[in-house]
Amino acid sequence: MRCSLPSEGPPAIYPPVTTRLHRSRLAIGLGLGLALALALAALPACGDDATSGAADTVADTVLGDDAGADSVIAPDTGGGADTATADTAPADDTAATGDDTATPLPESFGGERPAPVFYPADYDAATAWPLVILLHGYTASGVIQDAYLGFHAAATARGYVVLVPEGTTDTTGSQFWNADPSWCCNFYGSAVDDQSYLLDLVAEAEAALHIDPARVYLVGHSNGGFMAHRMACDHADVFAGVVSIAGSLPNAVSDCAPSAPVTVLQVHGTADAVIGYNGNPGAYPGALSVADRWIAYDGCDTTAAVAPAVDYDGLVIGDETVPSTWTGCDGGAAVALWTLTGSSHVPGFSQTFLPAVLDFLEAHERAAR
């Protein structure tokens, strides 16, 4: 079944990450891309031309052919499971219990892999709150991903409880999520069970807080996007919706068999040279194919509603993002593809991007089972 959108065209061929060189390029591309985005976020607003030039310079540096296997080093992301700390949810935060006492709110869940938890300013135990979990990309960390998107501040302001967990480190010291059998990014055969870890985080939050089980969501970037798709494929009974920024599904259609409809938003730049918009034959499907497959899984109408283009990437001149949405899905779900024309693997997201993502999630809760 094909989407009613233009053809993907000839596939962009990106060699599978099966060698030290390719793994290193992936790592340095992700790390420097995030570093650029964070640096830009700290600067005063400037014109598209200036930021586009900076992005081109970094892209040339990261992906140039002169990088050798022994000279490319994964960037120091500056944060990991051992260093992540919450800058909100201090120990004296309390939740009303309905009597004259107050119960301290947990600062983290996850035991030996603590994930900081952030709360809406008006959190109270009498209200059921939506939960969203942010999943970082390969070589990054929860701290870096949160800073890059301004995630927990925006989401808690919109009434979400937020968890920002950390992956584990591989043999190169790079943090990752084990989204097997997806292509990215368990490159060294780790047996870590990240699916159980994330499910346990949800269960802990639901046990300790007043979480609405019909409004539990994942937002992931790159490897985190692959992991978000993995959880949607295997745990549609838990997650109402997922957002994948520059991630993808497992290559084999048979490796995803959701038990119920899941709302999915795929966000992908056409100039992504790390996880190609058109996919990587034999490794992962392109963005249009990802949308196609979720349309089929969710039983959606096959004609998209295409909204006017909007500007979500400050590194690209003009209104580069075309939002396409498929509705009429089973259980009230929806599938959307936001195509960012000319955007890279790490877009310079505008202040309007994340509110639009949260609007999309808010419109779709998990149907009663």
Contacts in CASP RR format, 6 or more apart in sequence:
PFRMAT RR
TARGET T0000
AUTHOR 0000-0000-0000
METHOD contacts of the structure
MODEL  1
MRCSLPSEGPPAIYPPVTTRLHRSRLAIGLGLGLALALALAALPACGDDA
TSGAADTVADTVLGDDAGADSVIAPDTGGGADTATADTAPADDTAATGDD
TATPLPESFGGERPAPVFYPADYDAATAWPLVILLHGYTASGVIQDAYLG
FHAAATARGYVVLVPEGTTDTTGSQFWNADPSWCCNFYGSAVDDQSYLLD
LVAEAEAALHIDPARVYLVGHSNGGFMAHRMACDHADVFAGVVSIAGSLP
NAVSDCAPSAPVTVLQVHGTADAVIGYNGNPGAYPGALSVADRWIAYDGC
DTTAAVAPAVDYDGLVIGDETVPSTWTGCDGGAAVALWTLTGSSHVPGFS
QTFLPAVLDFLEAHERAAR
1 292 0 8 1.000
1 295 0 8 1.000
1 296 0 8 1.000
1 302 0 8 1.000
2 292 0 8 1.000
2 302 0 8 1.000
3 288 0 8 1.000
3 291 0 8 1.000
3 292 0 8 1.000
3 295 0 8 1.000
3 302 0 8 1.000
3 304 0 8 1.000
3 324 0 8 1.000
3 326 0 8 1.000
3 337 0 8 1.000
4 302 0 8 1.000
4 303 0 8 1.000
4 304 0 8 1.000
5 288 0 8 1.000
5 304 0 8 1.000
5 306 0 8 1.000
5 324 0 8 1.000
5 337 0 8 1.000
8 278 0 8 1.000
8 286 0 8 1.000
8 288 0 8 1.000
8 289 0 8 1.000
9 278 0 8 1.000
10 278 0 8 1.000
11 278 0 8 1.000
11 279 0 8 1.000
11 280 0 8 1.000
11 281 0 8 1.000
12 276 0 8 1.000
12 277 0 8 1.000
12 278 0 8 1.000
12 279 0 8 1.000
12 280 0 8 1.000
13 280 0 8 1.000
13 281 0 8 1.000
14 273 0 8 1.000
14 274 0 8 1.000
14 276 0 8 1.000
14 279 0 8 1.000
14 280 0 8 1.000
14 283 0 8 1.000
15 22 0 8 1.000
16 22 0 8 1.000
16 183 0 8 1.000
16 280 0 8 1.000
16 282 0 8 1.000
16 283 0 8 1.000
17 23 0 8 1.000
17 26 0 8 1.000
17 183 0 8 1.000
17 184 0 8 1.000
17 185 0 8 1.000
17 187 0 8 1.000
19 69 0 8 1.000
20 69 0 8 1.000
21 67 0 8 1.000
21 68 0 8 1.000
21 69 0 8 1.000
21 72 0 8 1.000
23 172 0 8 1.000
23 187 0 8 1.000
24 67 0 8 1.000
24 68 0 8 1.000
24 69 0 8 1.000
24 72 0 8 1.000
24 73 0 8 1.000
24 74 0 8 1.000
25 62 0 8 1.000
25 63 0 8 1.000
25 67 0 8 1.000
25 72 0 8 1.000
26 138 0 8 1.000
26 139 0 8 1.000
26 185 0 8 1.000
26 274 0 8 1.000
27 72 0 8 1.000
27 74 0 8 1.000
27 75 0 8 1.000
27 138 0 8 1.000
27 139 0 8 1.000
27 172 0 8 1.000
27 174 0 8 1.000
28 62 0 8 1.000
28 67 0 8 1.000
28 72 0 8 1.000
28 73 0 8 1.000
28 74 0 8 1.000
28 75 0 8 1.000
29 62 0 8 1.000
29 63 0 8 1.000
29 274 0 8 1.000
29 345 0 8 1.000
30 75 0 8 1.000
30 137 0 8 1.000
30 138 0 8 1.000
30 139 0 8 1.000
30 140 0 8 1.000
30 222 0 8 1.000
30 274 0 8 1.000
30 345 0 8 1.000
30 346 0 8 1.000
31 74 0 8 1.000
31 75 0 8 1.000
31 77 0 8 1.000
31 139 0 8 1.000
31 140 0 8 1.000
32 58 0 8 1.000
32 61 0 8 1.000
32 62 0 8 1.000
32 75 0 8 1.000
33 58 0 8 1.000
33 62 0 8 1.000
33 344 0 8 1.000
33 345 0 8 1.000
33 346 0 8 1.000
34 77 0 8 1.000
34 140 0 8 1.000
34 144 0 8 1.000
34 145 0 8 1.000
34 148 0 8 1.000
34 346 0 8 1.000
35 75 0 8 1.000
36 54 0 8 1.000
36 55 0 8 1.000
36 58 0 8 1.000
36 346 0 8 1.000
37 148 0 8 1.000
37 346 0 8 1.000
37 347 0 8 1.000
37 348 0 8 1.000
37 349 0 8 1.000
38 144 0 8 1.000
38 147 0 8 1.000
38 148 0 8 1.000
40 51 0 8 1.000
40 54 0 8 1.000
40 315 0 8 1.000
40 348 0 8 1.000
41 147 0 8 1.000
41 148 0 8 1.000
41 348 0 8 1.000
48 314 0 8 1.000
48 315 0 8 1.000
48 316 0 8 1.000
48 317 0 8 1.000
48 318 0 8 1.000
49 317 0 8 1.000
51 314 0 8 1.000
51 315 0 8 1.000
51 348 0 8 1.000
52 315 0 8 1.000
52 316 0 8 1.000
52 317 0 8 1.000
54 315 0 8 1.000
55 315 0 8 1.000
55 344 0 8 1.000
59 273 0 8 1.000
59 344 0 8 1.000
63 273 0 8 1.000
74 139 0 8 1.000
74 172 0 8 1.000
74 173 0 8 1.000
74 174 0 8 1.000
75 139 0 8 1.000
77 139 0 8 1.000
77 140 0 8 1.000
77 141 0 8 1.000
77 144 0 8 1.000
77 174 0 8 1.000
77 175 0 8 1.000
78 141 0 8 1.000
78 143 0 8 1.000
78 144 0 8 1.000
79 141 0 8 1.000
79 142 0 8 1.000
79 143 0 8 1.000
79 144 0 8 1.000
80 141 0 8 1.000
80 142 0 8 1.000
80 143 0 8 1.000
80 166 0 8 1.000
80 167 0 8 1.000
80 169 0 8 1.000
80 175 0 8 1.000
81 113 0 8 1.000
81 114 0 8 1.000
81 141 0 8 1.000
81 166 0 8 1.000
81 167 0 8 1.000
81 168 0 8 1.000
81 169 0 8 1.000
81 175 0 8 1.000
83 141 0 8 1.000
83 143 0 8 1.000
84 114 0 8 1.000
84 116 0 8 1.000
84 141 0 8 1.000
84 142 0 8 1.000
84 143 0 8 1.000
84 164 0 8 1.000
84 166 0 8 1.000
85 116 0 8 1.000
85 143 0 8 1.000
86 107 0 8 1.000
86 108 0 8 1.000
86 116 0 8 1.000
86 117 0 8 1.000
86 118 0 8 1.000
86 164 0 8 1.000
88 118 0 8 1.000
88 119 0 8 1.000
88 152 0 8 1.000
88 156 0 8 1.000
89 105 0 8 1.000
89 106 0 8 1.000
89 107 0 8 1.000
89 116 0 8 1.000
89 117 0 8 1.000
89 118 0 8 1.000
89 119 0 8 1.000
90 107 0 8 1.000
91 104 0 8 1.000
91 107 0 8 1.000
92 104 0 8 1.000
93 104 0 8 1.000
93 105 0 8 1.000
93 119 0 8 1.000
94 102 0 8 1.000
94 103 0 8 1.000
94 104 0 8 1.000
94 105 0 8 1.000
95 102 0 8 1.000
95 103 0 8 1.000
95 105 0 8 1.000
95 123 0 8 1.000
95 124 0 8 1.000
95 125 0 8 1.000
95 209 0 8 1.000
96 102 0 8 1.000
96 124 0 8 1.000
96 125 0 8 1.000
96 126 0 8 1.000
97 103 0 8 1.000
97 125 0 8 1.000
98 125 0 8 1.000
98 126 0 8 1.000
103 125 0 8 1.000
105 117 0 8 1.000
105 119 0 8 1.000
105 123 0 8 1.000
105 209 0 8 1.000
106 117 0 8 1.000
106 208 0 8 1.000
106 209 0 8 1.000
107 116 0 8 1.000
107 117 0 8 1.000
108 114 0 8 1.000
108 115 0 8 1.000
108 116 0 8 1.000
108 117 0 8 1.000
109 115 0 8 1.000
109 117 0 8 1.000
109 163 0 8 1.000
109 201 0 8 1.000
109 204 0 8 1.000
109 205 0 8 1.000
109 208 0 8 1.000
110 165 0 8 1.000
110 197 0 8 1.000
110 200 0 8 1.000
110 201 0 8 1.000
110 204 0 8 1.000
113 165 0 8 1.000
113 166 0 8 1.000
113 167 0 8 1.000
113 168 0 8 1.000
113 197 0 8 1.000
115 133 0 8 1.000
115 163 0 8 1.000
115 164 0 8 1.000
115 165 0 8 1.000
115 166 0 8 1.000
115 201 0 8 1.000
116 163 0 8 1.000
116 164 0 8 1.000
117 161 0 8 1.000
117 162 0 8 1.000
117 163 0 8 1.000
117 205 0 8 1.000
118 152 0 8 1.000
118 155 0 8 1.000
118 156 0 8 1.000
118 161 0 8 1.000
118 162 0 8 1.000
118 163 0 8 1.000
118 164 0 8 1.000
119 156 0 8 1.000
119 161 0 8 1.000
119 162 0 8 1.000
120 129 0 8 1.000
120 156 0 8 1.000
120 157 0 8 1.000
120 159 0 8 1.000
120 160 0 8 1.000
120 161 0 8 1.000
121 156 0 8 1.000
121 157 0 8 1.000
123 129 0 8 1.000
123 161 0 8 1.000
125 209 0 8 1.000
125 210 0 8 1.000
126 210 0 8 1.000
127 210 0 8 1.000
128 210 0 8 1.000
128 211 0 8 1.000
128 212 0 8 1.000
128 215 0 8 1.000
129 159 0 8 1.000
129 160 0 8 1.000
129 161 0 8 1.000
129 209 0 8 1.000
129 210 0 8 1.000
129 211 0 8 1.000
129 212 0 8 1.000
129 215 0 8 1.000
130 159 0 8 1.000
130 160 0 8 1.000
130 161 0 8 1.000
130 211 0 8 1.000
130 212 0 8 1.000
130 215 0 8 1.000
130 216 0 8 1.000
130 217 0 8 1.000
130 361 0 8 1.000
130 362 0 8 1.000
130 365 0 8 1.000
131 160 0 8 1.000
131 161 0 8 1.000
131 162 0 8 1.000
131 163 0 8 1.000
131 202 0 8 1.000
131 205 0 8 1.000
131 206 0 8 1.000
131 211 0 8 1.000
131 212 0 8 1.000
131 215 0 8 1.000
131 216 0 8 1.000
131 217 0 8 1.000
132 155 0 8 1.000
132 160 0 8 1.000
132 161 0 8 1.000
132 162 0 8 1.000
132 163 0 8 1.000
132 216 0 8 1.000
132 217 0 8 1.000
132 218 0 8 1.000
132 219 0 8 1.000
132 361 0 8 1.000
133 162 0 8 1.000
133 163 0 8 1.000
133 164 0 8 1.000
133 165 0 8 1.000
133 198 0 8 1.000
133 201 0 8 1.000
133 202 0 8 1.000
133 216 0 8 1.000
133 217 0 8 1.000
133 218 0 8 1.000
133 219 0 8 1.000
134 142 0 8 1.000
134 145 0 8 1.000
134 146 0 8 1.000
134 149 0 8 1.000
134 151 0 8 1.000
134 152 0 8 1.000
134 162 0 8 1.000
134 163 0 8 1.000
134 164 0 8 1.000
134 165 0 8 1.000
134 219 0 8 1.000
134 220 0 8 1.000
135 145 0 8 1.000
135 165 0 8 1.000
135 177 0 8 1.000
135 218 0 8 1.000
135 219 0 8 1.000
135 220 0 8 1.000
135 221 0 8 1.000
135 223 0 8 1.000
135 224 0 8 1.000
135 225 0 8 1.000
135 227 0 8 1.000
135 228 0 8 1.000
136 142 0 8 1.000
136 144 0 8 1.000
136 145 0 8 1.000
136 166 0 8 1.000
136 167 0 8 1.000
136 175 0 8 1.000
136 220 0 8 1.000
136 221 0 8 1.000
136 223 0 8 1.000
136 224 0 8 1.000
137 145 0 8 1.000
137 175 0 8 1.000
137 176 0 8 1.000
137 177 0 8 1.000
137 185 0 8 1.000
137 220 0 8 1.000
137 221 0 8 1.000
137 222 0 8 1.000
137 223 0 8 1.000
137 224 0 8 1.000
137 225 0 8 1.000
138 174 0 8 1.000
138 175 0 8 1.000
138 176 0 8 1.000
138 177 0 8 1.000
138 184 0 8 1.000
138 185 0 8 1.000
138 222 0 8 1.000
138 223 0 8 1.000
138 224 0 8 1.000
139 174 0 8 1.000
139 175 0 8 1.000
139 176 0 8 1.000
140 148 0 8 1.000
140 175 0 8 1.000
140 221 0 8 1.000
140 222 0 8 1.000
141 166 0 8 1.000
141 167 0 8 1.000
141 175 0 8 1.000
142 164 0 8 1.000
142 165 0 8 1.000
142 166 0 8 1.000
143 164 0 8 1.000
145 151 0 8 1.000
145 164 0 8 1.000
145 220 0 8 1.000
145 221 0 8 1.000
146 152 0 8 1.000
146 164 0 8 1.000
148 221 0 8 1.000
148 346 0 8 1.000
149 221 0 8 1.000
149 349 0 8 1.000
149 354 0 8 1.000
150 354 0 8 1.000
151 162 0 8 1.000
151 164 0 8 1.000
151 219 0 8 1.000
151 354 0 8 1.000
152 162 0 8 1.000
152 164 0 8 1.000
154 354 0 8 1.000
154 355 0 8 1.000
154 358 0 8 1.000
155 162 0 8 1.000
155 354 0 8 1.000
155 358 0 8 1.000
156 162 0 8 1.000
158 355 0 8 1.000
158 358 0 8 1.000
158 362 0 8 1.000
160 358 0 8 1.000
161 205 0 8 1.000
161 209 0 8 1.000
161 211 0 8 1.000
163 201 0 8 1.000
163 205 0 8 1.000
165 197 0 8 1.000
165 198 0 8 1.000
165 201 0 8 1.000
166 175 0 8 1.000
167 175 0 8 1.000
167 176 0 8 1.000
167 177 0 8 1.000
167 194 0 8 1.000
168 175 0 8 1.000
168 176 0 8 1.000
168 178 0 8 1.000
168 190 0 8 1.000
168 192 0 8 1.000
168 194 0 8 1.000
169 175 0 8 1.000
169 176 0 8 1.000
170 176 0 8 1.000
170 186 0 8 1.000
170 187 0 8 1.000
170 188 0 8 1.000
170 190 0 8 1.000
171 188 0 8 1.000
172 188 0 8 1.000
176 185 0 8 1.000
176 186 0 8 1.000
176 187 0 8 1.000
176 190 0 8 1.000
176 223 0 8 1.000
177 185 0 8 1.000
177 186 0 8 1.000
177 194 0 8 1.000
177 223 0 8 1.000
177 224 0 8 1.000
177 226 0 8 1.000
177 227 0 8 1.000
178 186 0 8 1.000
178 190 0 8 1.000
178 192 0 8 1.000
178 193 0 8 1.000
178 194 0 8 1.000
178 195 0 8 1.000
178 227 0 8 1.000
179 185 0 8 1.000
179 186 0 8 1.000
179 194 0 8 1.000
179 223 0 8 1.000
179 224 0 8 1.000
179 225 0 8 1.000
179 226 0 8 1.000
179 227 0 8 1.000
179 229 0 8 1.000
179 230 0 8 1.000
180 186 0 8 1.000
180 230 0 8 1.000
181 250 0 8 1.000
181 252 0 8 1.000
181 255 0 8 1.000
182 226 0 8 1.000
182 227 0 8 1.000
182 229 0 8 1.000
182 230 0 8 1.000
182 248 0 8 1.000
182 249 0 8 1.000
182 250 0 8 1.000
182 255 0 8 1.000
182 284 0 8 1.000
183 226 0 8 1.000
183 248 0 8 1.000
183 250 0 8 1.000
183 251 0 8 1.000
183 280 0 8 1.000
183 283 0 8 1.000
183 284 0 8 1.000
184 222 0 8 1.000
184 223 0 8 1.000
184 226 0 8 1.000
184 247 0 8 1.000
184 248 0 8 1.000
184 275 0 8 1.000
184 284 0 8 1.000
185 222 0 8 1.000
185 223 0 8 1.000
185 226 0 8 1.000
194 227 0 8 1.000
195 230 0 8 1.000
195 231 0 8 1.000
195 234 0 8 1.000
195 235 0 8 1.000
198 218 0 8 1.000
198 227 0 8 1.000
198 231 0 8 1.000
199 235 0 8 1.000
199 238 0 8 1.000
202 211 0 8 1.000
202 216 0 8 1.000
202 238 0 8 1.000
205 211 0 8 1.000
206 213 0 8 1.000
212 365 0 8 1.000
213 238 0 8 1.000
213 366 0 8 1.000
214 240 0 8 1.000
214 365 0 8 1.000
214 366 0 8 1.000
214 367 0 8 1.000
214 368 0 8 1.000
215 240 0 8 1.000
215 365 0 8 1.000
215 366 0 8 1.000
216 238 0 8 1.000
216 239 0 8 1.000
216 240 0 8 1.000
216 366 0 8 1.000
217 239 0 8 1.000
217 240 0 8 1.000
217 241 0 8 1.000
217 242 0 8 1.000
217 243 0 8 1.000
217 361 0 8 1.000
218 227 0 8 1.000
218 228 0 8 1.000
218 231 0 8 1.000
218 232 0 8 1.000
218 239 0 8 1.000
218 241 0 8 1.000
218 242 0 8 1.000
218 243 0 8 1.000
219 228 0 8 1.000
219 242 0 8 1.000
219 243 0 8 1.000
219 245 0 8 1.000
219 357 0 8 1.000
220 227 0 8 1.000
220 228 0 8 1.000
220 242 0 8 1.000
220 243 0 8 1.000
220 244 0 8 1.000
220 245 0 8 1.000
220 247 0 8 1.000
221 245 0 8 1.000
221 246 0 8 1.000
221 247 0 8 1.000
222 245 0 8 1.000
222 246 0 8 1.000
222 247 0 8 1.000
222 274 0 8 1.000
222 275 0 8 1.000
222 345 0 8 1.000
223 247 0 8 1.000
224 244 0 8 1.000
224 247 0 8 1.000
225 242 0 8 1.000
225 243 0 8 1.000
225 244 0 8 1.000
225 245 0 8 1.000
225 246 0 8 1.000
225 247 0 8 1.000
225 248 0 8 1.000
226 244 0 8 1.000
226 247 0 8 1.000
226 248 0 8 1.000
226 249 0 8 1.000
226 284 0 8 1.000
228 242 0 8 1.000
228 243 0 8 1.000
228 244 0 8 1.000
228 247 0 8 1.000
229 242 0 8 1.000
229 244 0 8 1.000
229 247 0 8 1.000
229 248 0 8 1.000
229 249 0 8 1.000
229 250 0 8 1.000
229 256 0 8 1.000
229 264 0 8 1.000
229 290 0 8 1.000
230 250 0 8 1.000
231 238 0 8 1.000
231 239 0 8 1.000
231 242 0 8 1.000
232 239 0 8 1.000
232 241 0 8 1.000
232 242 0 8 1.000
232 258 0 8 1.000
232 262 0 8 1.000
232 264 0 8 1.000
233 249 0 8 1.000
233 250 0 8 1.000
233 255 0 8 1.000
233 256 0 8 1.000
233 257 0 8 1.000
233 258 0 8 1.000
234 258 0 8 1.000
236 258 0 8 1.000
236 259 0 8 1.000
236 260 0 8 1.000
236 261 0 8 1.000
236 262 0 8 1.000
237 259 0 8 1.000
237 260 0 8 1.000
237 369 0 8 1.000
239 262 0 8 1.000
239 366 0 8 1.000
240 262 0 8 1.000
240 263 0 8 1.000
240 361 0 8 1.000
240 364 0 8 1.000
240 365 0 8 1.000
240 366 0 8 1.000
241 262 0 8 1.000
241 263 0 8 1.000
241 264 0 8 1.000
241 265 0 8 1.000
241 333 0 8 1.000
241 361 0 8 1.000
241 364 0 8 1.000
241 366 0 8 1.000
242 262 0 8 1.000
242 263 0 8 1.000
242 264 0 8 1.000
242 265 0 8 1.000
243 264 0 8 1.000
243 265 0 8 1.000
243 267 0 8 1.000
243 357 0 8 1.000
243 360 0 8 1.000
243 361 0 8 1.000
244 264 0 8 1.000
244 265 0 8 1.000
244 266 0 8 1.000
244 267 0 8 1.000
244 290 0 8 1.000
245 267 0 8 1.000
245 268 0 8 1.000
246 267 0 8 1.000
246 268 0 8 1.000
246 269 0 8 1.000
246 272 0 8 1.000
246 274 0 8 1.000
246 275 0 8 1.000
246 345 0 8 1.000
247 266 0 8 1.000
247 268 0 8 1.000
247 275 0 8 1.000
247 284 0 8 1.000
248 275 0 8 1.000
248 279 0 8 1.000
248 284 0 8 1.000
248 285 0 8 1.000
248 286 0 8 1.000
248 287 0 8 1.000
248 290 0 8 1.000
249 255 0 8 1.000
249 256 0 8 1.000
249 284 0 8 1.000
249 285 0 8 1.000
249 289 0 8 1.000
249 290 0 8 1.000
249 293 0 8 1.000
250 256 0 8 1.000
250 284 0 8 1.000
251 282 0 8 1.000
251 283 0 8 1.000
251 284 0 8 1.000
251 285 0 8 1.000
253 293 0 8 1.000
256 293 0 8 1.000
256 297 0 8 1.000
258 297 0 8 1.000
258 298 0 8 1.000
260 330 0 8 1.000
260 331 0 8 1.000
260 366 0 8 1.000
260 367 0 8 1.000
260 369 0 8 1.000
261 297 0 8 1.000
261 298 0 8 1.000
261 299 0 8 1.000
261 329 0 8 1.000
261 330 0 8 1.000
261 331 0 8 1.000
261 332 0 8 1.000
261 333 0 8 1.000
261 367 0 8 1.000
262 294 0 8 1.000
262 297 0 8 1.000
262 298 0 8 1.000
262 333 0 8 1.000
263 329 0 8 1.000
263 332 0 8 1.000
263 333 0 8 1.000
263 334 0 8 1.000
263 335 0 8 1.000
263 360 0 8 1.000
263 361 0 8 1.000
263 364 0 8 1.000
264 290 0 8 1.000
264 291 0 8 1.000
264 294 0 8 1.000
264 298 0 8 1.000
264 333 0 8 1.000
264 335 0 8 1.000
264 336 0 8 1.000
265 335 0 8 1.000
265 336 0 8 1.000
265 337 0 8 1.000
265 338 0 8 1.000
265 357 0 8 1.000
265 360 0 8 1.000
265 361 0 8 1.000
266 287 0 8 1.000
266 290 0 8 1.000
266 291 0 8 1.000
266 294 0 8 1.000
266 336 0 8 1.000
266 337 0 8 1.000
266 338 0 8 1.000
267 338 0 8 1.000
267 340 0 8 1.000
267 357 0 8 1.000
268 275 0 8 1.000
268 276 0 8 1.000
268 277 0 8 1.000
268 286 0 8 1.000
268 287 0 8 1.000
268 337 0 8 1.000
268 338 0 8 1.000
268 339 0 8 1.000
268 340 0 8 1.000
269 277 0 8 1.000
269 287 0 8 1.000
269 339 0 8 1.000
269 340 0 8 1.000
269 341 0 8 1.000
269 342 0 8 1.000
269 343 0 8 1.000
269 344 0 8 1.000
269 345 0 8 1.000
269 347 0 8 1.000
270 277 0 8 1.000
270 339 0 8 1.000
270 340 0 8 1.000
270 341 0 8 1.000
270 342 0 8 1.000
270 343 0 8 1.000
271 277 0 8 1.000
271 342 0 8 1.000
271 343 0 8 1.000
271 344 0 8 1.000
272 343 0 8 1.000
272 344 0 8 1.000
272 345 0 8 1.000
273 344 0 8 1.000
273 345 0 8 1.000
274 345 0 8 1.000
275 284 0 8 1.000
275 345 0 8 1.000
276 286 0 8 1.000
277 286 0 8 1.000
277 287 0 8 1.000
277 339 0 8 1.000
278 286 0 8 1.000
278 287 0 8 1.000
279 285 0 8 1.000
279 286 0 8 1.000
279 287 0 8 1.000
279 289 0 8 1.000
285 293 0 8 1.000
287 337 0 8 1.000
287 339 0 8 1.000
288 337 0 8 1.000
290 337 0 8 1.000
291 324 0 8 1.000
291 326 0 8 1.000
291 335 0 8 1.000
291 336 0 8 1.000
291 337 0 8 1.000
294 300 0 8 1.000
294 335 0 8 1.000
295 302 0 8 1.000
295 326 0 8 1.000
295 329 0 8 1.000
295 335 0 8 1.000
298 329 0 8 1.000
298 330 0 8 1.000
298 333 0 8 1.000
298 334 0 8 1.000
298 335 0 8 1.000
299 328 0 8 1.000
299 329 0 8 1.000
299 330 0 8 1.000
300 326 0 8 1.000
300 327 0 8 1.000
300 328 0 8 1.000
300 329 0 8 1.000
300 330 0 8 1.000
300 333 0 8 1.000
300 334 0 8 1.000
300 335 0 8 1.000
301 326 0 8 1.000
301 327 0 8 1.000
301 328 0 8 1.000
301 329 0 8 1.000
302 326 0 8 1.000
303 326 0 8 1.000
304 324 0 8 1.000
304 325 0 8 1.000
304 326 0 8 1.000
304 337 0 8 1.000
305 324 0 8 1.000
305 325 0 8 1.000
305 326 0 8 1.000
305 327 0 8 1.000
306 322 0 8 1.000
306 323 0 8 1.000
306 324 0 8 1.000
307 322 0 8 1.000
307 323 0 8 1.000
307 324 0 8 1.000
307 325 0 8 1.000
308 319 0 8 1.000
309 319 0 8 1.000
309 320 0 8 1.000
309 321 0 8 1.000
309 322 0 8 1.000
310 319 0 8 1.000
310 321 0 8 1.000
310 323 0 8 1.000
310 352 0 8 1.000
310 356 0 8 1.000
311 318 0 8 1.000
311 319 0 8 1.000
311 320 0 8 1.000
311 321 0 8 1.000
311 350 0 8 1.000
311 352 0 8 1.000
312 320 0 8 1.000
312 321 0 8 1.000
312 338 0 8 1.000
312 340 0 8 1.000
312 347 0 8 1.000
312 349 0 8 1.000
312 350 0 8 1.000
312 352 0 8 1.000
312 353 0 8 1.000
312 356 0 8 1.000
313 320 0 8 1.000
313 321 0 8 1.000
313 340 0 8 1.000
313 342 0 8 1.000
313 343 0 8 1.000
313 347 0 8 1.000
313 348 0 8 1.000
313 349 0 8 1.000
313 350 0 8 1.000
313 353 0 8 1.000
314 347 0 8 1.000
314 348 0 8 1.000
314 349 0 8 1.000
314 350 0 8 1.000
315 343 0 8 1.000
315 344 0 8 1.000
315 347 0 8 1.000
315 348 0 8 1.000
316 340 0 8 1.000
316 341 0 8 1.000
316 342 0 8 1.000
316 343 0 8 1.000
316 347 0 8 1.000
320 340 0 8 1.000
320 341 0 8 1.000
320 342 0 8 1.000
320 343 0 8 1.000
321 338 0 8 1.000
321 339 0 8 1.000
321 340 0 8 1.000
321 341 0 8 1.000
321 343 0 8 1.000
322 338 0 8 1.000
322 339 0 8 1.000
322 341 0 8 1.000
323 336 0 8 1.000
323 337 0 8 1.000
323 338 0 8 1.000
324 336 0 8 1.000
324 337 0 8 1.000
324 338 0 8 1.000
324 339 0 8 1.000
325 334 0 8 1.000
325 335 0 8 1.000
325 336 0 8 1.000
326 334 0 8 1.000
326 335 0 8 1.000
326 336 0 8 1.000
327 334 0 8 1.000
328 334 0 8 1.000
329 335 0 8 1.000
331 367 0 8 1.000
332 364 0 8 1.000
332 367 0 8 1.000
333 364 0 8 1.000
333 367 0 8 1.000
334 360 0 8 1.000
334 363 0 8 1.000
334 364 0 8 1.000
336 360 0 8 1.000
340 347 0 8 1.000
END
